[in-house]
């Protein structure tokens, strides 16, 4: 049986199980309290300190609840991170959001690195360093955990930006029974879009068994030409509590995603004709009436696209032994990617699999009369990928240009301790060992190239509780990140480049908490010095927006990341069974080259890609679980450069949206949302280059025009 057939057989089996379980899920009662999903937005003010800091971790962490995105048309992971301080979503194309944390992860044109992505603790970022974020279904997500910098040694430390973990709904945390959701788009240009979602959940508190199964289908005809998407995603997890201290959970994910990509545009076209996909490059006419020569094809001619078929099985088992809480996890993933690129990049076909295991030991014990919690763990992952490249003949495979095999192995081990020398003070120390091995085999020439990277990440911090609801913290940390496989082969698919690993040293301090019923906040300042940061300088000799990476000696990333939520007139609103909230996120991004060798005279320049000031906010009025209305704003200001020479700027300004919801009954809810309701022409994302004036590269992704969405939820 072929791997593709195995994936689809698993999908059919899982869907059959869902249908067989539907009746039981509907008729069985639940010990969980039933609530409408239209609720007050869960703000920073509502969260106790231990939700932020997890045993007073002295680091910048955040948890975004599903209430942040469940009442909007949320079709990619960027919609779930709108209220996350320190995070910027840099759009590349339809269903192609790029997560950037503290200025890291802007460089890659298509693949993601520097920010690791997980689902339920199992890596979505593959063993080679690539993250296909379209594999995550936001509708089946309960919460999103964000670890900025070296905030968490288990999921982080080997990525300069940090890590994001998408936590799935389970039979114990999801709305019980059978629920369905359907949404549609009424965009200004009349192109259709929509998604449908169905889920089954069951899990009594007293029951040993719980399960959650969901399926989501999305169709979107983007506002640009050659920009259509259809995807089908299945997620399921089954939990079993063997005893009070022993539990296990099995996760299954299946994804079939087909996406046409419009590609980037030059600055002028991005605002004047944003519907246009990447155009061909022509020469002529050299004289009136003369011929026009087609030098390079565009996205439409080459059928620029990316199709992904993925199947993943993961497990997590927790138990106690000899006074330790032990966590053992594993995953197996098989993935196929087919991607016609533009011109010289050719037609790419990749097929591969990986597997990995992770474990963690944790114990709380008294030392000198004070509490010590220590944890230790490690991970091992290995994978192989066959990667073939062909000439792209109008979207079809031509002659083969490269036949290679990629192999990667990641090994890590960490230890961390949290000690309370005083009642209100917690000190934490930790270190992580990292080893990455990458092997490239050119099957045509039977030639093998190896690179290995070994390093240490570490952190030390302290958190002090000023009041029961207010805490201050500070930390120093070192992060170590090897180059991804894609970065090593970006210039030549058959041999590794000489890129070196990246190192960073960070000092950060923060204040978080709440005061009275009016305000909650999470504010942090960080100062990161980076050695050998990998940046994208593109290729000045090529018309194609190909990635060319280079280490630069020294850069600095300084900034402020703040989340401040205000709850207006709480006493008055409680009497009305209502809430009026203003949620605010502000990022100050001061990222510069301090020693840009070997790139020449750009010392002191801003690192391109991030605006100096970024604000996101929402004003919401909610009447219990009956209805709500909200208006939101995303606003950029200050220097925002597209190139590292700081010659070409990205336009800044405001993008306004809204959302609203109405519960018609206990079982039926309506909701609506709008994006860019003023129909402003803006740039949704940019992939920086060294000199945009020299390259005239197609690196700008236009933002979507005014779009309006409506949806319906029904609980059977």
C-alpha positions in Angstrom: 0.0 0.0 0.0 1.4 3.4 -0.9 1.9 6.1 1.8 -0.8 8.2 0.2 -3.3 5.4 0.4 -2.3 4.8 4.1 -3.0 8.4 4.9 -6.4 8.4 3.3 -7.3 5.0 4.8 -6.6 6.5 8.2 -8.8 9.5 7.3 -11.7 7.3 6.3 -11.3 5.2 9.4 -11.3 8.2 11.7 -14.3 9.8 10.0 -16.1 6.5 10.3 -15.4 6.4 14.0 -16.7 10.0 14.3 -20.0 9.1 12.6 -20.4 6.0 14.8 -19.8 8.0 17.9 -22.1 10.9 17.0 -25.3 9.4 18.5 -23.5 8.5 21.8 -22.1 12.0 22.0 -25.5 13.6 21.6 -27.5 11.5 24.0 -24.9 11.2 26.8 -25.0 14.0 29.4 -21.8 15.7 30.6 -20.5 16.7 33.9 -19.1 19.9 32.3 -21.1 23.1 32.6 -22.7 23.9 29.3 -22.2 27.5 28.0 -22.7 29.4 24.9 -19.5 30.1 23.0 -20.5 33.7 22.7 -19.1 35.0 26.0 -17.1 37.9 27.5 -13.7 38.1 26.0 -11.3 36.5 28.4 -8.8 39.3 29.2 -5.5 39.6 31.0 -7.5 40.8 34.0 -9.3 37.5 34.3 -6.2 35.3 34.5 -4.4 34.4 37.7 -0.7 34.8 37.8 0.0 31.1 37.7 -1.5 30.9 34.2 1.1 33.3 32.9 4.1 32.1 34.6 3.6 28.4 35.4 5.2 28.1 38.8 6.5 31.7 38.6 8.7 31.3 35.5 10.8 34.4 35.1 10.2 34.8 31.4 7.9 36.3 28.9 5.1 33.8 28.2 1.5 34.2 27.1 -1.6 32.0 26.7 -4.3 33.0 24.1 -7.7 31.4 24.8 -10.1 30.4 22.0 -12.3 33.3 22.9 -9.7 35.5 21.1 -10.7 34.0 17.7 -13.8 31.8 18.0 -16.2 34.6 17.1 -14.3 35.7 14.0 -13.7 34.2 10.6 -10.5 32.5 11.7 -9.0 30.5 8.9 -5.2 30.6 9.7 -3.0 30.8 12.8 -2.5 34.5 12.4 -6.1 35.1 13.5 -5.3 33.4 16.8 -2.3 35.6 17.7 -3.8 39.1 17.2 -3.7 39.8 21.0 -0.3 38.2 21.6 2.4 40.8 22.7 5.7 40.5 21.0 4.3 38.7 18.0 3.8 40.0 14.5 2.1 38.2 11.7 3.7 38.9 8.4 1.5 37.7 5.6 3.1 36.1 2.6 0.2 34.7 0.6 -3.2 33.1 1.1 -2.9 30.7 4.1 0.8 31.6 4.4 1.2 33.6 7.6 4.7 34.0 9.0 5.0 34.2 12.8 7.7 36.7 13.8 8.6 37.1 17.5 11.0 39.9 18.6 12.0 40.5 15.1 13.0 37.0 14.2 11.6 34.9 11.3 11.2 37.6 8.6 13.9 36.3 6.3 12.6 33.2 4.6 10.4 33.7 1.5 8.4 30.4 1.8 9.8 28.3 4.7 9.7 29.2 8.3 12.6 29.1 10.9 13.6 30.9 14.1 10.2 30.4 15.6 9.3 26.7 16.4 5.7 25.6 16.1 4.1 22.7 18.1 0.8 21.1 18.4 0.0 19.5 21.8 3.8 19.5 22.5 4.6 17.5 19.3 6.5 19.5 16.6 4.8 20.8 13.6 8.1 22.3 12.6 9.7 19.3 11.0 13.1 17.8 11.8 14.6 19.8 8.9 13.5 23.1 10.4 10.5 23.9 8.1 7.1 24.9 9.4 4.0 24.5 7.3 1.5 26.4 9.4 -1.4 25.5 7.1 -1.4 22.1 8.7 -3.0 23.6 11.9 -6.7 23.8 12.2 -7.6 26.8 14.4 -11.2 25.6 14.9 -10.0 22.6 16.8 -7.6 24.6 19.0 -8.5 25.4 22.7 -5.6 27.7 23.4 -2.3 28.9 22.1 0.8 29.1 24.3 3.5 31.6 23.3 7.1 31.4 24.6 9.1 34.5 23.7 12.8 34.0 23.5 14.2 31.3 25.9 11.1 31.2 28.0 10.7 27.5 27.9 13.6 25.0 27.5 11.4 22.1 26.5 9.9 23.8 23.4 12.4 26.6 23.1 16.1 27.4 23.4 17.0 26.2 19.9 15.1 29.0 18.2 16.0 32.7 18.7 12.5 33.9 18.5 10.8 31.3 20.7 8.1 28.8 20.3 4.3 28.6 19.8 2.3 25.6 21.0 -1.3 25.0 19.8 -3.2 23.1 22.4 -6.2 21.1 21.0 -9.6 20.8 22.4 -10.3 17.5 24.2 -13.4 15.7 25.3 -13.1 17.3 28.7 -12.4 20.9 27.5 -14.6 21.2 24.3 -18.3 21.9 24.1 -20.1 18.6 24.6 -22.0 16.7 22.0 -22.2 17.4 18.3 -21.6 20.9 17.1 -21.5 22.4 13.6 -20.3 25.7 12.2 -20.5 27.2 8.7 -19.2 30.5 7.5 -19.3 32.5 4.2 -17.6 35.5 2.7 -19.1 38.5 1.0 -16.0 40.3 -0.2 -16.1 43.5 -2.2 -14.9 41.8 -5.4 -17.5 39.1 -5.1 -15.1 36.2 -5.0 -16.5 33.4 -2.7 -14.9 32.0 0.4 -16.2 29.9 3.3 -15.5 27.1 5.7 -17.5 24.4 7.5 -16.6 22.7 10.7 -18.1 19.8 12.6 -17.0 18.4 15.9 -18.0 15.7 18.4 -16.8 15.8 22.0 -17.6 13.6 25.0 -15.9 13.3 28.4 -17.7 13.2 31.7 -15.5 14.3 34.6 -16.0 11.0 36.3 -15.4 9.0 33.1 -12.0 7.4 32.4 -12.5 7.9 28.6 -12.9 11.1 26.7 -12.6 11.9 23.0 -12.8 14.8 20.6 -13.1 14.5 16.8 -13.4 17.3 14.3 -13.3 17.9 10.5 -12.9 21.3 8.8 -13.3 22.1 5.1 -12.2 25.5 3.7 -12.6 27.0 0.3 -11.3 30.4 -0.5 -11.0 32.3 -3.8 -8.6 35.1 -2.8 -9.0 38.6 -4.0 -5.9 38.2 -6.2 -5.6 36.1 -9.4 -4.0 32.6 -9.1 -5.0 32.7 -5.4 -7.4 29.9 -4.6 -7.3 27.5 -1.7 -9.2 24.3 -0.7 -8.3 22.2 2.3 -9.7 19.4 4.4 -8.4 18.8 7.9 -9.3 16.1 10.4 -8.2 16.2 14.0 -9.0 13.7 16.7 -7.7 12.8 20.1 -8.6 10.1 22.6 -7.8 10.3 26.2 -7.8 7.5 28.8 -7.3 7.9 32.6 -5.9 4.6 33.7 -5.6 5.7 37.4 -5.5 9.0 39.3 -1.8 9.4 38.5 -1.7 7.7 35.1 -3.2 9.0 31.9 -2.5 8.8 28.2 -3.8 10.6 25.1 -3.5 9.7 21.4 -3.7 12.5 18.7 -4.4 12.1 15.0 -4.1 14.8 12.3 -4.8 14.5 8.6 -4.4 17.4 6.2 -5.1 17.7 2.5 -4.3 21.3 1.4 -4.2 22.7 -2.2 -3.2 26.3 -2.6 -2.6 28.5 -5.6 -0.1 31.2 -4.8 -0.1 34.7 -6.2 3.4 35.5 -5.1 4.9 38.9 -4.3 4.8 42.2 -6.2 7.1 45.2 -6.7 6.2 48.2 -4.5 4.3 50.1 -7.1 2.0 47.2 -8.1 1.4 46.1 -4.5 -0.7 49.3 -4.0 -1.9 50.2 -7.5 -2.8 46.8 -8.8 -2.9 44.4 -5.8 -5.0 41.8 -7.6 -2.3 41.0 -10.0 -0.1 37.9 -9.3 3.6 38.0 -9.7 3.9 39.2 -13.4 6.3 37.9 -16.0 9.5 39.8 -16.8 9.6 41.1 -20.3 12.0 43.0 -22.5 10.9 45.4 -25.3 9.6 46.6 -27.5 13.0 48.1 -28.3 11.4 50.2 -31.0 7.8 51.1 -31.8 5.9 48.0 -32.9 8.9 45.8 -32.1 8.7 42.4 -30.5 8.3 41.8 -26.8 10.6 39.1 -25.3 9.4 37.1 -22.3 12.5 36.7 -20.0 10.8 35.1 -17.1 7.3 33.7 -16.5 5.0 34.8 -13.7 2.9 33.1 -11.1 -0.1 32.6 -13.5 2.0 31.2 -16.3 4.0 28.8 -14.1 0.9 27.8 -12.0 2.7 28.8 -8.7 1.1 26.6 -6.0 1.8 24.4 -3.0 -0.1 21.2 -2.2 0.4 19.4 1.1 -0.8 16.0 2.2 0.1 15.2 5.8 -0.7 12.5 8.3 0.5 12.6 11.9 0.1 10.4 14.9 1.2 11.6 18.3 0.9 10.3 21.9 1.4 11.6 25.4 1.5 9.5 28.6 1.8 10.9 32.1 2.4 9.0 35.3 4.1 9.2 38.7 7.0 7.1 39.8 9.4 7.3 42.7 8.1 10.8 43.6 8.5 12.1 40.0 5.9 13.3 37.6 7.0 11.7 34.3 5.8 12.7 30.8 6.6 10.5 27.8 5.6 11.6 24.3 6.2 10.5 20.7 5.1 11.4 17.2 5.3 10.0 13.6 4.6 12.3 10.6 4.4 11.6 6.9 4.3 14.5 4.5 4.1 15.0 0.7 4.6 18.4 -0.9 4.1 19.3 -4.5 5.0 22.9 -5.4 5.4 24.4 -8.9 7.6 27.4 -8.4 8.3 30.4 -10.6 10.8 29.9 -13.3 14.4 29.1 -12.1 13.1 27.6 -8.8 11.4 25.0 -10.9 8.9 22.3 -9.9 9.5 20.8 -6.5 8.3 17.4 -5.2 9.1 16.3 -1.7 8.1 13.2 0.2 9.3 12.0 3.6 8.6 11.0 7.1 10.0 11.5 10.6 9.6 10.2 14.1 10.6 11.4 17.5 10.3 10.8 21.2 10.4 13.2 24.2 10.5 12.7 27.9 10.4 14.9 31.0 10.9 14.2 34.7 9.6 16.7 37.3 9.6 16.7 41.1 8.8 19.2 43.9 10.7 18.7 47.1 11.8 20.7 50.2 15.4 21.9 50.3 16.5 23.8 53.5 12.9 24.2 54.3 12.0 25.8 51.0 10.4 24.5 47.9 12.5 23.3 45.0 11.0 22.1 41.8 13.4 20.6 39.2 12.7 19.1 35.8 14.9 17.3 33.3 14.2 15.9 29.9 15.3 15.4 26.4 14.2 14.7 22.9 15.3 12.7 19.9 13.9 13.1 16.3 15.1 11.9 13.0 13.6 12.1 9.5 14.3 11.6 5.8 12.9 13.4 2.8 13.3 12.7 -0.9 13.4 16.1 -2.8 13.2 16.2 -6.5 13.4 19.4 -8.6 12.3 19.7 -12.2 12.0 22.4 -14.8 8.6 24.0 -14.6 6.8 23.9 -18.0 3.7 26.0 -17.5 2.9 24.2 -14.2 4.0 20.7 -15.3 7.1 18.8 -14.6 9.9 19.1 -17.2 13.4 17.6 -17.1 14.8 16.8 -13.7 17.3 19.3 -12.4 18.1 17.8 -9.0 17.5 14.5 -7.3 18.4 14.7 -3.6 17.7 13.1 -0.3 17.6 15.1 3.0 18.3 13.6 6.4 18.2 15.3 9.7 18.7 14.3 13.3 17.9 16.5 16.3 19.0 15.6 19.9 18.5 17.7 22.9 18.6 17.4 26.7 17.8 20.0 29.4 17.7 20.5 33.1 16.0 23.3 35.0 15.3 24.2 38.6 13.0 26.6 40.4 13.8 27.5 44.0 12.0 29.7 46.5 14.6 31.1 48.9 11.9 33.4 50.3 8.1 33.2 50.2 7.6 35.7 47.4 10.8 35.1 45.4 11.4 32.4 42.9 14.8 31.8 41.2 15.2 29.6 38.1 18.2 28.2 36.4 18.4 26.0 33.4 20.5 24.8 30.5 19.8 22.9 27.3 22.2 20.8 25.1 21.5 20.9 21.4 22.9 18.8 18.6 21.7 18.9 15.0 23.0 16.8 12.2 22.1 17.4 8.5 23.0 15.2 5.5 22.4 16.0 1.9 22.8 13.3 -0.7 22.9 14.1 -4.4 21.5 10.9 -5.9 22.5 11.8 -9.4 26.2 12.0 -8.5 26.1 9.8 -5.5 27.7 12.6 -3.5 27.1 13.3 0.2 27.5 16.5 2.2 27.3 16.6 6.0 27.0 19.4 8.5 26.6 19.1 12.2 26.0 21.8 14.9 26.4 21.5 18.6 25.6 24.2 21.2 24.2 25.2 24.6 21.2 27.4 25.5 20.8 28.6 29.0 18.8 30.9 31.2 18.7 32.4 34.7 16.0 34.5 36.2 14.1 35.6 39.2 10.5 36.5 39.8 9.2 38.5 42.8 5.6 38.8 43.8 5.0 42.4 44.8 1.3 41.8 45.7 -0.9 38.8 45.3 -1.8 39.9 41.8 1.3 41.7 40.7 4.7 40.2 39.9 8.0 41.6 38.6 10.7 39.4 36.9 14.0 39.6 35.2 16.2 37.1 33.4 19.3 36.6 31.2 19.4 33.9 28.6 21.5 32.5 25.7 19.9 30.9 22.7 21.5 28.8 20.1 20.0 28.1 16.6 21.6 26.1 13.8 20.5 27.0 10.2 17.6 25.1 8.8 18.0 22.6 5.9 16.3 25.0 3.5 18.7 27.9 4.5 21.7 25.6 3.8 20.5 24.7 0.3 18.7 27.9 -0.8 21.4 28.8 -3.3 22.2 25.3 -4.6 19.8 22.4 -4.1 22.7 19.9 -4.4 25.2 21.2 -1.9 25.3 22.9 1.5 26.3 26.6 1.9 28.8 27.7 4.6 26.2 29.3 6.9 27.0 29.2 10.6 24.8 28.8 13.6 23.3 31.8 15.3 23.8 32.8 19.0 22.0 35.4 21.1 22.3 36.9 24.5 19.2 38.5 26.0 18.5 40.6 29.1 14.8 41.1 29.8 12.6 42.4 32.6 8.8 42.4 32.9 5.8 43.4 35.1 2.5 41.5 34.9 -0.6 41.2 36.9 -3.9 43.0 37.5 -5.2 45.7 39.8 -8.8 46.0 41.0 -11.4 45.0 38.5 -10.3 47.6 36.0 -7.0 46.6 34.5 -4.7 43.7 33.7 -1.3 43.9 32.0 1.7 42.0 30.7 4.7 44.3 29.9 8.2 43.2 29.0 11.4 44.9 27.9 14.2 42.9 26.1 17.6 43.6 24.8 19.1 40.9 22.6 22.6 40.9 21.0 22.9 38.4 18.2 26.1 36.9 16.6 25.9 35.5 13.1 22.2 36.3 12.5 21.0 34.8 9.3 19.4 37.4 7.1 18.0 37.2 3.5 19.8 39.4 1.1 18.1 38.0 -2.1 20.1 37.9 -5.3 20.9 41.2 -7.1 21.6 39.4 -10.3 18.3 37.7 -10.6 14.8 38.9 -11.5 13.4 36.1 -9.4 12.7 36.6 -5.7 15.0 33.8 -4.6 16.3 33.4 -1.1 20.0 34.1 -0.5 21.1 33.9 3.1 24.1 35.4 4.8 25.5 35.5 8.4 26.2 39.0 9.6 28.6 39.5 12.5 26.4 41.4 15.1 22.9 42.7 15.3 20.8 43.9 18.2 17.0 43.4 18.9 15.6 45.8 21.5 12.0 46.3 22.2 9.0 46.6 24.4 6.0 44.2 24.2 2.9 45.1 26.1 -0.6 43.8 26.6 -2.9 46.0 28.5 -6.6 45.2 29.0 -9.1 47.6 30.5 -12.5 46.7 31.9 -14.6 49.8 32.1 -17.1 50.5 34.8 -17.1 46.9 36.1 -19.6 47.4 38.9 -22.1 49.1 36.6 -21.6 46.6 33.9 -22.1 43.6 36.3 -25.5 45.0 37.3 -26.4 45.0 33.6 -24.9 41.5 33.1 -22.6 43.1 30.6 -18.9 44.0 30.0 -17.2 46.8 28.2 -13.5 46.0 27.5 -10.6 47.6 25.6 -7.8 45.3 24.8 -4.4 46.7 23.7 -1.2 45.2 22.3 1.8 47.4 21.6 5.2 46.4 20.2 8.2 48.7 20.0 10.7 47.2 17.6 14.2 48.6 17.5 16.2 46.1 15.5 19.6 47.2 14.1 22.9 46.1 12.5 25.8 46.8 14.9 28.5 45.1 12.8 27.1 44.0 9.4 30.3 42.5 8.1 30.5 41.1 5.4 27.7 43.2 3.9 29.4 46.5 3.9 28.2 49.9 5.0 24.9 49.2 6.6 26.1 49.4 10.2 23.6 51.2 12.3 20.8 50.6 9.8 17.5 49.1 10.8 16.9 45.4 10.1 14.2 45.4 7.5 10.8 43.8 7.9 9.3 45.2 11.1 7.7 48.5 11.8 9.1 50.6 14.6 5.7 50.8 16.3 2.9 48.2 16.1 -0.5 48.6 17.8 -3.4 46.2 17.9 -6.6 46.8 19.8 -10.3 45.9 20.2 -13.2 47.7 22.0 -15.9 45.1 22.8 -19.3 45.3 24.4 -20.9 42.0 25.5 -24.2 41.3 27.1 -23.5 38.0 29.0 -23.9 35.1 26.5 -26.6 36.8 24.4 -24.8 39.2 22.0 -21.6 41.2 21.6 -20.2 43.8 19.2 -16.6 44.9 18.8 -14.4 47.0 16.6 -10.7 46.3 16.1 -7.7 48.2 14.8 -4.2 47.3 13.6 -1.9 50.3 13.3 1.8 50.6 12.2 3.9 53.7 12.4 7.5 54.8 12.2 10.4 53.4 10.2 9.3 50.2 8.3 11.9 49.3 5.7 11.7 46.7 3.0 15.5 46.5 2.5 18.5 46.5 4.8 20.0 49.5 3.0 16.9 51.4 4.3 16.1 52.9 0.9 12.6 51.6 0.3 9.9 51.9 3.0 6.7 49.8 3.5 3.6 52.1 3.8 2.3 52.4 7.4 -1.2 53.2 8.6 -4.4 51.7 10.1 -6.5 48.7 9.2 -10.0 48.6 10.8 -12.3 45.6 11.4 -15.3 44.6 13.4 -17.0 41.5 14.8 -20.4 40.7 16.3 -22.4 37.7 17.6 -25.9 36.9 18.6 -27.3 33.8 20.4 -30.8 33.1 19.0 -31.3 30.2 21.4 -29.2 27.8 23.5 -28.4 25.9 20.3 -28.1 28.5 17.5 -25.7 31.4 17.3 -25.0 33.9 14.5 -21.8 35.9 14.1 -20.3 38.3 11.6 -17.0 40.0 11.1 -15.4 42.4 8.7 -11.8 43.1 7.7 -10.3 46.3 6.4 -13.8 47.9 6.3 -12.4 51.2 5.0 -11.0 49.3 2.0 -7.6 50.7 2.5 -4.8 49.7 0.1 -2.0 48.4 2.3 0.9 45.9 2.4 0.2 42.7 4.4 3.7 41.3 4.4 7.2 41.8 3.1 10.2 39.6 2.7 13.3 41.8 3.3 16.2 42.0 0.8 19.5 43.8 0.9 18.8 46.5 -1.7 15.2 46.8 -3.1 16.3 49.6 -5.5 18.9 47.4 -7.0 16.9 44.2 -7.0 13.4 45.5 -7.8 12.4 42.3 -6.1 8.8 41.1 -5.9 8.7 41.0 -2.1 5.5 42.9 -1.2 2.3 41.0 -0.4 -0.8 43.2 -0.7 -3.3 43.2 2.1 -6.8 42.1 1.4 -9.5 44.6 0.5 -12.7 45.1 2.5 -14.2 41.7 3.2 -17.3 40.7 5.2 -18.0 37.3 6.7 -21.1 35.7 8.3 -21.5 32.5 10.1 -23.8 30.1 12.0 -23.1 27.7 14.8 -25.5 24.9 15.7 -25.4 22.5 18.6 -27.4 19.4 18.0 
